Amino acid sequence: MSLRDVTVDLGPLTVFVGKNGSGKSAIFKALTTLSRLLNGVPLRGFRTGDFQMEPGVTFDSIVWQGNSGLPIKFHVWLDDDGGEPSYTLEMAKGIEGWSVTRERMIAGDDRIEVDEDHEFSHPTERGDARVHRAPLRATLRYLVNPFVNDSKSRPVIEPILRFSKKFGQAFRYRPSANDIARFVSLPAEAGRRISVSENGYGLAAELQAIQGSKREIFEAIEKAVCRVFPHIRTIGFNTERQGVRLTFMTYRSQDLLPAPQESDGVLLATFLFWRLYTAGDAPMIVCLEEPENGLHPLLLAGRFEVLRKFAHAEEGRLAVQLMVATHSPEFLRAIHAHRGALWEDLRLAEFTDQEGASIRGLRDFREASNLYEDYREEMQKCWKSVVENWPA
């Protein structure tokens, strides 16, 4: 996409600010793509076809300037020692399609590398060795998966499994109140769950399942929503022929209020609290696009305080590494007003046609404060002409 050669430091909570098209979403999509590859999604599947970042979007769509003759490379450091990367993944397109041309990982004292000069092999219970040579149609995590229960293979492939688990899974969400409010068709197969998509569709079915199987988590979500929106009393569900839909009992009505009749802010907050409270006990990266959507400016400070608490495990749960992309002037204003706020967690995204996106941290509080001043000045100029030409 817009990332030609970008390095970015990620903290427990990292907030990206910048204009549209500056590379914020590209960072999120890069993280989720890498996560899926590290957790066992192939570049080329015999039955599933080529890797898709989302429906209809393949590597050909996201490589720099759409030039599929260029490689895609990831280098990951899991610590700050400044040494060589903990993980390297390089991919290129050949006759058979996109392939892994190089993969290297360092997990403790174990070092595994596959490229044109190195191969990776492991024994099997059948007595033969399984050999992996580049180019590969998937990362090693996918290729060794059939042998996770093989007593001979497991000791050799364990570092690959351990590294994948340590990296965790990354999810990108751009929730829509309309999609959260829709009826969700329930699966016909018993025991099958509906997954929540990046736009929020499926949340009603997921929350209904949690209400029955993990009541304490459901109640924590419900209480969090009620704290932010005091007019909400409970979260409920309406099951009809079309499926299941969220409802809310409020202090303003004697009947359950169907989700489409509630405010966007309530629906989006319900989604956010679902994601944070169900992060589980495995490492997780959650990328949120504009979490200020649907909220009154006076509620934004509370929204980011919630994110900070979960990022730093202040809720007594496993920390969720959070990435946020925002255009919120109110968030910048909060930083401007409080020196101890989140300026160290900010990353400024900028873009030029020649170099692509650049992502950098801020030097000090003053630079964060100046961002707000510049933003406010630009907004005043933007609206001045509108106000001046408004009919008397």
C-alpha positions as CSV (number, residue, x, y, z in Angstrom):
1,M,0.0,0.0,0.0
2,S,1.6,3.3,1.1
3,L,4.4,1.6,3.1
4,R,7.5,1.6,1.0
5,D,10.1,1.5,3.8
6,V,8.7,2.1,7.2
7,T,9.8,1.4,10.8
8,V,7.4,2.0,13.7
9,D,7.8,1.4,17.4
10,L,4.7,0.0,19.0
11,G,3.9,0.3,22.7
12,P,1.0,-1.1,24.8
13,L,-1.2,1.7,23.4
14,T,-0.1,3.4,20.2
15,V,-2.2,6.2,18.7
16,F,-1.7,7.1,15.1
17,V,-2.6,10.6,13.9
18,G,-2.4,11.9,10.4
19,K,-4.4,12.9,7.3
20,N,-6.4,10.5,5.2
21,G,-4.1,8.4,3.0
22,S,-1.1,9.0,5.2
23,G,-0.6,5.3,6.0
24,K,-2.4,4.7,9.3
25,S,-4.7,2.0,8.0
26,A,-1.8,0.5,6.0
27,I,0.1,-0.1,9.3
28,F,-3.0,-1.9,10.7
29,K,-3.4,-4.0,7.5
30,A,0.3,-4.9,7.6
31,L,0.0,-6.1,11.2
32,T,-3.1,-8.2,10.5
33,T,-1.6,-9.7,7.4
34,L,1.6,-10.7,9.2
35,S,-0.5,-12.1,12.1
36,R,-2.6,-14.3,9.8
37,L,0.5,-15.6,8.0
38,L,2.3,-16.4,11.3
39,N,-0.8,-18.1,12.6
40,G,-1.2,-20.5,9.7
41,V,-2.9,-18.9,6.6
42,P,-1.1,-20.0,3.4
43,L,-0.1,-17.6,0.6
44,R,-1.3,-20.2,-1.9
45,G,-4.0,-22.8,-1.0
46,F,-4.8,-25.8,-3.0
47,R,-8.5,-25.4,-2.3
48,T,-8.8,-21.9,-0.8
49,G,-6.9,-20.1,-3.6
50,D,-4.5,-17.2,-3.0
51,F,-4.2,-15.3,0.2
52,Q,-6.8,-12.5,0.5
53,M,-6.4,-9.7,3.0
54,E,-10.1,-9.1,2.6
55,P,-12.5,-10.2,-0.1
56,G,-10.9,-9.5,-3.5
57,V,-7.7,-7.9,-2.1
58,T,-4.6,-10.0,-2.7
59,F,-0.9,-9.3,-2.5
60,D,-1.0,-8.0,-6.0
61,S,-3.4,-5.3,-4.7
62,I,-1.3,-4.2,-1.7
63,V,2.3,-4.3,-3.0
64,W,4.0,-0.9,-3.3
65,Q,2.5,1.0,-6.3
66,G,0.8,-2.2,-7.5
67,N,4.1,-3.5,-8.8
68,S,4.0,-7.3,-8.3
69,G,7.6,-7.6,-9.4
70,L,8.6,-6.1,-6.0
71,P,8.9,-8.1,-2.8
72,I,7.0,-7.6,0.4
73,K,9.2,-7.8,3.6
74,F,8.5,-7.8,7.3
75,H,11.1,-7.4,10.0
76,V,9.9,-7.8,13.6
77,W,11.7,-6.9,16.8
78,L,10.1,-8.2,20.0
79,D,12.5,-6.4,22.3
80,D,14.4,-3.1,22.4
81,D,18.0,-4.4,22.3
82,G,18.7,-3.0,18.9
83,G,20.1,-6.3,17.6
84,E,18.9,-8.4,14.6
85,P,15.2,-8.9,14.1
86,S,13.4,-11.6,16.1
87,Y,11.6,-12.5,12.9
88,T,12.0,-11.9,9.2
89,L,9.6,-12.8,6.4
90,E,10.2,-12.0,2.7
91,M,7.7,-12.8,-0.1
92,A,7.9,-12.5,-3.8
93,K,5.8,-13.4,-6.8
94,G,7.1,-16.2,-9.1
95,I,5.7,-18.5,-11.7
96,E,3.5,-20.3,-9.2
97,G,2.3,-17.1,-7.6
98,W,3.3,-15.4,-4.3
99,S,5.8,-17.5,-2.2
100,V,7.9,-17.2,1.0
101,T,11.4,-16.7,-0.2
102,R,12.9,-16.2,3.2
103,E,11.8,-16.8,6.8
104,R,14.0,-16.6,9.8
105,M,13.0,-16.6,13.5
106,I,14.9,-16.5,16.8
107,A,13.1,-18.0,19.7
108,G,15.3,-18.1,22.8
109,D,18.4,-20.1,21.9
110,D,16.7,-21.6,18.8
111,R,17.3,-20.1,15.4
112,I,15.4,-21.3,12.3
113,E,16.1,-20.1,8.8
114,V,14.8,-21.0,5.4
115,D,15.9,-19.3,2.1
116,E,17.7,-20.3,-1.1
117,D,20.7,-21.3,0.9
118,H,19.0,-22.9,3.9
119,E,16.4,-25.6,4.4
120,F,14.5,-26.7,7.5
121,S,13.8,-30.3,8.2
122,H,12.3,-32.4,11.0
123,P,11.8,-36.1,11.6
124,T,8.5,-37.8,11.7
125,E,7.1,-40.9,13.4
126,R,7.0,-42.7,10.0
127,G,10.8,-42.6,10.0
128,D,11.3,-40.2,7.1
129,A,12.2,-36.5,7.4
130,R,10.0,-33.7,6.2
131,V,12.2,-31.1,4.3
132,H,11.1,-27.5,3.6
133,R,12.9,-25.5,1.0
134,A,12.2,-22.0,-0.4
135,P,10.2,-20.9,-2.2
136,L,7.4,-22.0,0.1
137,R,3.6,-21.6,-0.4
138,A,3.2,-20.7,3.3
139,T,5.1,-19.8,6.4
140,L,6.6,-22.6,8.4
141,R,3.8,-22.3,11.0
142,Y,1.3,-23.6,8.3
143,L,3.6,-26.2,6.9
144,V,4.4,-27.9,10.3
145,N,0.8,-27.8,11.5
146,P,0.1,-31.4,10.4
147,F,2.9,-32.6,12.7
148,V,2.0,-30.8,16.0
149,N,1.0,-34.2,17.5
150,D,3.9,-36.1,16.0
151,S,6.1,-37.2,18.9
152,K,9.2,-37.1,16.7
153,S,8.5,-33.8,15.0
154,R,7.2,-31.8,18.0
155,P,10.6,-31.2,19.7
156,V,12.1,-29.8,16.5
157,I,9.1,-27.7,15.5
158,E,8.3,-26.4,19.0
159,P,10.3,-23.1,18.5
160,I,8.0,-22.3,15.5
161,L,4.9,-23.0,17.5
162,R,6.2,-21.0,20.5
163,F,7.1,-18.0,18.4
164,S,3.7,-17.9,16.7
165,K,2.0,-18.0,20.1
166,K,4.3,-15.3,21.5
167,F,3.5,-13.0,18.6
168,G,-0.2,-13.6,19.1
169,Q,-3.1,-12.6,16.8
170,A,-3.9,-9.1,15.4
171,F,-7.4,-7.9,14.5
172,R,-8.4,-4.8,12.7
173,Y,-11.8,-3.3,13.3
174,R,-13.7,-0.5,11.6
175,P,-17.1,-1.0,13.2
176,S,-20.3,0.4,11.8
177,A,-23.4,1.1,14.0
178,N,-25.6,-0.1,11.1
179,D,-23.9,-3.5,10.9
180,I,-23.9,-3.9,14.7
181,A,-27.6,-3.3,14.8
182,R,-28.6,-5.8,12.0
183,F,-30.2,-9.1,12.6
184,V,-27.6,-11.9,12.5
185,S,-28.6,-15.2,10.9
186,L,-27.9,-18.0,13.3
187,P,-26.0,-21.1,12.1
188,A,-28.0,-24.2,11.4
189,E,-25.3,-26.5,12.8
190,A,-25.5,-27.1,16.6
191,G,-22.5,-25.7,18.5
192,R,-21.3,-23.5,15.7
193,R,-20.5,-19.9,16.6
194,I,-20.8,-16.7,14.5
195,S,-17.5,-14.8,14.1
196,V,-17.7,-11.0,14.5
197,S,-16.5,-9.3,11.3
198,E,-14.4,-6.2,11.2
199,N,-17.5,-4.0,10.7
200,G,-19.2,-5.4,13.8
201,Y,-21.7,-7.7,12.1
202,G,-22.3,-10.8,14.2
203,L,-21.9,-9.0,17.6
204,A,-25.5,-9.9,18.6
205,A,-25.0,-13.6,18.2
206,E,-21.6,-13.5,19.9
207,L,-22.9,-11.6,22.9
208,Q,-25.9,-13.9,23.2
209,A,-23.6,-16.9,23.3
210,I,-21.4,-15.3,25.9
211,Q,-24.5,-14.5,28.0
212,G,-25.1,-18.2,28.2
213,S,-21.6,-19.6,28.5
214,K,-19.6,-16.8,30.2
215,R,-22.0,-14.9,32.3
216,E,-19.4,-12.9,34.2
217,I,-17.9,-11.6,31.1
218,F,-21.3,-10.6,29.7
219,E,-22.1,-8.8,32.9
220,A,-18.8,-6.9,32.8
221,I,-19.6,-5.7,29.3
222,E,-23.1,-4.7,30.3
223,K,-21.9,-2.8,33.4
224,A,-19.2,-1.0,31.3
225,V,-21.9,0.2,28.8
226,C,-24.2,1.3,31.5
227,R,-21.4,3.3,33.2
228,V,-20.8,5.3,30.0
229,F,-24.5,5.6,29.1
230,P,-26.5,5.9,32.4
231,H,-29.9,5.7,30.5
232,I,-29.1,2.0,29.6
233,R,-30.3,-0.5,32.1
234,T,-29.5,-3.9,30.5
235,I,-28.5,-5.5,27.2
236,G,-30.9,-8.0,25.7
237,F,-31.7,-9.9,22.5
238,N,-34.6,-10.2,20.1
239,T,-34.7,-13.5,18.3
240,E,-37.0,-13.8,15.2
241,R,-37.1,-15.5,11.9
242,Q,-34.4,-13.2,10.5
243,G,-32.0,-14.2,13.3
244,V,-31.0,-12.4,16.5
245,R,-30.6,-8.7,17.1
246,L,-29.4,-6.6,20.1
247,T,-31.9,-4.8,22.2
248,F,-31.6,-2.4,25.2
249,M,-33.7,-1.8,28.2
250,T,-33.5,1.9,29.1
251,Y,-34.9,4.2,31.7
252,R,-36.8,6.0,28.9
253,S,-39.0,3.2,27.8
254,Q,-41.0,0.4,29.3
255,D,-40.2,-1.9,26.4
256,L,-37.0,-3.3,25.0
257,L,-35.5,-0.9,22.5
258,P,-34.3,-2.5,19.2
259,A,-30.7,-1.8,18.4
260,P,-31.5,0.4,15.3
261,Q,-33.4,2.8,17.7
262,E,-30.4,3.3,20.0
263,S,-27.6,5.8,19.4
264,D,-24.6,5.0,17.3
265,G,-22.4,5.8,20.4
266,V,-24.1,3.1,22.5
267,L,-23.8,0.4,19.7
268,L,-20.1,1.2,19.1
269,A,-19.3,1.3,22.8
270,T,-21.0,-2.2,23.2
271,F,-18.7,-3.5,20.4
272,L,-15.6,-2.0,21.9
273,F,-16.3,-3.4,25.4
274,W,-17.0,-6.8,23.9
275,R,-13.6,-6.9,22.2
276,L,-11.7,-5.7,25.2
277,Y,-13.4,-8.0,27.8
278,T,-13.2,-11.1,25.6
279,A,-9.5,-10.8,24.7
280,G,-8.8,-14.0,26.5
281,D,-5.6,-15.4,27.9
282,A,-3.5,-15.3,24.7
283,P,-1.5,-12.3,23.3
284,M,-3.7,-10.1,21.1
285,I,-3.2,-6.9,19.1
286,V,-6.4,-4.9,18.4
287,C,-6.3,-2.2,15.8
288,L,-9.2,0.2,16.1
289,E,-10.1,2.7,13.3
290,E,-11.4,6.0,14.8
291,P,-12.8,4.9,18.1
292,E,-14.2,8.4,18.6
293,N,-16.9,7.7,16.0
294,G,-20.5,8.2,17.3
295,L,-19.3,9.8,20.6
296,H,-20.0,13.2,22.0
297,P,-16.7,15.1,22.4
298,L,-17.2,15.1,26.2
299,L,-17.0,11.3,26.3
300,L,-13.8,11.0,24.3
301,A,-11.5,11.4,27.3
302,G,-13.3,8.5,29.0
303,R,-13.0,6.4,25.8
304,F,-9.2,6.8,25.7
305,E,-8.9,6.2,29.4
306,V,-10.6,2.9,28.9
307,L,-8.2,2.0,26.2
308,R,-5.2,2.9,28.3
309,K,-6.4,0.8,31.2
310,F,-6.8,-2.3,29.0
311,A,-3.5,-1.7,27.3
312,H,-1.7,-1.6,30.7
313,A,-3.7,-4.4,32.3
314,E,-5.2,-2.1,34.9
315,E,-8.5,-4.0,34.6
316,G,-6.9,-7.1,36.2
317,R,-6.9,-8.9,32.8
318,L,-4.2,-9.8,30.4
319,A,-3.0,-6.7,28.6
320,V,-4.4,-6.1,25.1
321,Q,-1.9,-4.3,22.8
322,L,-3.9,-1.6,21.2
323,M,-3.4,0.4,18.0
324,V,-5.6,3.4,17.4
325,A,-6.0,5.6,14.3
326,T,-7.8,8.8,15.1
327,H,-8.7,12.2,13.6
328,S,-10.1,13.5,16.8
329,P,-9.2,17.1,17.6
330,E,-10.7,16.5,21.1
331,F,-8.1,13.9,21.8
332,L,-5.3,16.3,20.7
333,R,-6.9,18.9,22.9
334,A,-6.7,16.6,25.9
335,I,-3.0,16.1,25.3
336,H,-2.6,19.9,24.9
337,A,-4.3,20.5,28.2
338,H,-2.4,17.8,30.3
339,R,1.3,17.4,30.1
340,G,1.1,13.9,31.5
341,A,-1.3,12.6,28.8
342,L,-0.6,10.3,25.9
343,W,1.9,12.3,23.8
344,E,4.6,9.6,24.2
345,D,2.1,7.1,22.7
346,L,1.4,9.2,19.6
347,R,2.8,8.3,16.1
348,L,2.5,10.9,13.4
349,A,1.8,9.5,9.9
350,E,2.8,11.5,6.8
351,F,3.0,10.7,3.1
352,T,4.9,11.8,0.0
353,D,4.6,10.4,-3.5
354,Q,8.3,9.7,-3.7
355,E,9.0,8.0,-0.3
356,G,5.5,6.8,0.7
357,A,4.4,6.8,4.3
358,S,6.6,7.7,7.2
359,I,5.6,7.0,10.8
360,R,7.5,8.7,13.7
361,G,7.1,9.4,17.3
362,L,7.0,12.9,18.8
363,R,10.0,14.5,20.3
364,D,8.4,16.1,23.3
365,F,5.2,17.4,24.8
366,R,5.6,20.7,22.9
367,E,5.4,19.0,19.5
368,A,2.2,17.3,20.6
369,S,0.8,20.7,21.8
370,N,1.8,22.3,18.5
371,L,-0.1,19.6,16.6
372,Y,-3.2,20.6,18.4
373,E,-2.6,24.3,17.7
374,D,-2.0,23.6,14.0
375,Y,-5.1,21.5,13.8
376,R,-7.2,24.2,15.4
377,E,-5.9,26.8,13.1
378,E,-6.6,24.7,10.0
379,M,-10.2,24.0,11.2
380,Q,-10.8,27.7,11.8
381,K,-9.6,28.5,8.3
382,C,-11.7,25.7,6.8
383,W,-14.9,26.8,8.5
384,K,-14.3,30.5,8.2
385,S,-15.4,30.7,4.5
386,V,-18.4,28.5,5.3
387,V,-19.6,30.8,8.1
388,E,-18.9,34.0,6.2
389,N,-21.0,32.8,3.3
390,W,-23.9,31.5,5.4
391,P,-27.2,33.2,4.7
392,A,-28.0,35.9,7.2
